[in-house]
Amino acid sequence: MNSWDMVFLYLGALLLLSGILLASLIILIIKAVKKLPKKAAAITSVISAVVLVAEAVFIATHSTYIRYNDAFVLGSSITEVEKFYGAFDTGSYRQGNSGEVGYYIYTDNGPIMPDHLDHYYYICYDENGIVHKVYDGSQRGG
C-alpha cells in the first residue's frame, strides 16, 4: 500500500463518516421539527461522532505510515520499538551510538510516475537509544 492509497483510504473513511453524521443530524432536525421520537437518529449521531473522533486520533498517531504508531515510537527506546514491531529490515541498533533503522513499507510501482524503489519507515535514535525522529523515505542509493 503506497502513500497515495493511504491518502485515499483516509479521505474515503472521513467522507463516509462525515456523511453518516450529517445525515443523522438532518434526521434529528427533521424529527425535532415534526416532534417525532428521535432516539435512533440520536444514537446514530453519537456513534458516528465517536467513530469520527477515533479516526481523527488514529490519523494523528499514524501520520507517517498506517502500520506504525508515531506517538508510541517517538520518545520510546529503540529496544522497545524493536520488541513491539520486530526485527528491523534495514540498519541495526548499536548501543552508545546514534543511528537510523527502518522497516520496509512498500515498493512504489504506482501508475503515475513510480520510482520503483523500496520505501522504508525510518526511525532515528540518539546515543541513549531514544527515538527522536521518524519519516518515510526511499532506499539508500536509489
C-alpha positions as CSV (number, residue, x, y, z in Angstrom):
1,M,0.0,0.0,0.0
2,N,1.7,3.2,-1.1
3,S,1.2,6.7,0.3
4,W,-1.5,7.6,-2.3
5,D,-3.6,4.6,-1.3
6,M,-3.4,5.7,2.3
7,V,-4.5,9.2,1.5
8,F,-7.5,7.9,-0.5
9,L,-8.3,5.5,2.3
10,Y,-8.2,8.2,5.0
11,L,-10.3,10.6,2.8
12,G,-12.8,8.0,1.9
13,A,-13.4,7.0,5.5
14,L,-13.5,10.6,6.6
15,L,-16.1,11.5,3.9
16,L,-18.2,8.4,4.6
17,L,-18.3,9.1,8.4
18,S,-19.0,12.8,7.8
19,G,-21.8,11.9,5.5
20,I,-23.4,9.5,8.1
21,L,-23.0,12.1,10.8
22,L,-24.6,14.8,8.6
23,A,-27.4,12.5,7.6
24,S,-28.2,11.6,11.2
25,L,-28.1,15.3,12.2
26,I,-30.5,16.2,9.4
27,I,-32.9,13.4,10.5
28,L,-32.6,14.7,14.1
29,I,-33.6,18.2,13.0
30,I,-36.5,16.9,10.9
31,K,-37.8,14.8,13.7
32,A,-37.4,17.7,16.1
33,V,-39.5,20.0,13.8
34,K,-42.2,17.3,13.4
35,K,-42.0,16.4,17.1
36,L,-41.4,12.7,16.4
37,P,-39.3,10.3,18.5
38,K,-35.6,10.8,17.7
39,K,-33.8,8.0,19.7
40,A,-32.4,6.1,16.7
41,A,-31.2,9.2,15.0
42,A,-29.5,10.4,18.2
43,I,-27.8,7.1,18.7
44,T,-26.6,7.1,15.1
45,S,-25.3,10.7,15.6
46,V,-23.4,9.8,18.7
47,I,-21.9,6.6,17.2
48,S,-20.9,8.5,14.1
49,A,-19.2,11.3,16.1
50,V,-17.3,8.8,18.3
51,V,-16.1,6.9,15.2
52,L,-15.1,10.2,13.5
53,V,-13.1,11.2,16.6
54,A,-11.5,7.7,16.8
55,E,-10.5,8.0,13.1
56,A,-9.0,11.5,13.7
57,V,-6.9,10.2,16.6
58,F,-5.8,7.2,14.5
59,I,-4.7,9.5,11.6
60,A,-2.9,11.8,14.0
61,T,-1.0,9.0,15.7
62,H,-0.2,7.1,12.5
63,S,0.6,10.0,10.2
64,T,3.8,8.7,8.8
65,Y,2.5,5.2,7.9
66,I,-0.6,3.3,8.7
67,R,1.1,0.3,10.4
68,Y,3.3,2.3,12.8
69,N,2.1,4.4,15.7
70,D,4.3,7.6,15.6
71,A,3.0,8.6,19.1
72,F,4.3,5.3,20.5
73,V,7.6,5.2,18.6
74,L,8.7,8.9,19.3
75,G,10.2,9.1,22.7
76,S,10.4,5.3,23.2
77,S,13.7,3.5,23.4
78,I,14.8,1.7,20.2
79,T,14.8,-1.6,22.0
80,E,11.1,-1.1,23.0
81,V,10.3,-0.4,19.3
82,E,12.1,-3.5,18.1
83,K,10.4,-5.7,20.8
84,F,7.0,-4.3,19.7
85,Y,7.4,-4.3,15.9
86,G,10.0,-7.0,15.4
87,A,13.5,-7.0,13.8
88,F,14.5,-4.1,11.6
89,D,14.6,-4.5,7.9
90,T,17.5,-2.0,7.4
91,G,20.1,-0.8,9.8
92,S,20.9,-2.1,13.3
93,Y,21.0,-0.7,16.8
94,R,24.4,-0.1,18.2
95,Q,24.3,0.8,21.9
96,G,26.0,4.1,22.8
97,N,25.8,5.4,19.2
98,S,23.2,7.4,17.4
99,G,21.8,6.0,14.2
100,E,18.9,5.1,12.0
101,V,17.0,1.9,11.4
102,G,14.0,1.1,9.2
103,Y,11.1,-1.1,8.4
104,Y,10.1,-1.9,4.8
105,I,6.6,-0.5,4.0
106,Y,6.1,-0.7,0.2
107,T,7.7,-0.6,-3.3
108,D,6.4,2.3,-5.4
109,N,5.1,0.7,-8.6
110,G,2.1,3.0,-8.9
111,P,0.6,4.0,-12.2
112,I,1.6,7.7,-12.0
113,M,5.4,8.3,-12.1
114,P,6.5,5.4,-9.9
115,D,10.1,5.4,-8.7
116,H,10.2,1.6,-8.4
117,L,12.2,2.0,-5.1
118,D,11.6,0.3,-1.8
119,H,10.3,2.7,0.8
120,Y,11.0,2.4,4.5
121,Y,9.7,3.7,7.8
122,Y,12.9,5.2,9.1
123,I,13.5,5.7,12.9
124,C,16.3,7.9,14.1
125,Y,17.6,7.5,17.6
126,D,20.2,9.3,19.8
127,E,23.2,8.0,21.8
128,N,20.9,6.9,24.6
129,G,18.7,4.8,22.3
130,I,15.8,7.2,22.4
131,V,13.8,7.8,19.2
132,H,13.7,11.4,18.2
133,K,12.5,11.3,14.6
134,V,10.5,9.1,12.2
135,Y,9.9,9.5,8.5
136,D,9.0,7.7,5.3
137,G,11.8,7.5,2.8
138,S,13.1,5.5,-0.1
139,Q,16.0,3.1,0.0
140,R,19.5,4.5,0.1
141,G,21.4,4.7,-3.2
142,G,18.3,4.8,-5.3
